Amino acid sequence: MKRIFMNFMDDESGAVSVDWVVLAASMVAFGLAITAIIQTGAINGVINMFASVDAAL
């Protein structure tokens, strides 16, 4: 039993998978954050544009 446990502890084949999962999750989170920032700015720009058009009419 001790030998099986030591083999398990020395095996690093799953560690790379965990690294990729963490990297992918952080990229998705970063993308969502950037999208939220851009969306807020775009909505404010459209609101300002409509206000300018209404003022011109």
Secondary structure, DSSP 8 states (H G I E B T S, - for coil): -HHHHHHHHH--HHHHHHHHHHHHHHHHHHHHHHHHHHHHHHHHHHHHHHHHHHHH-
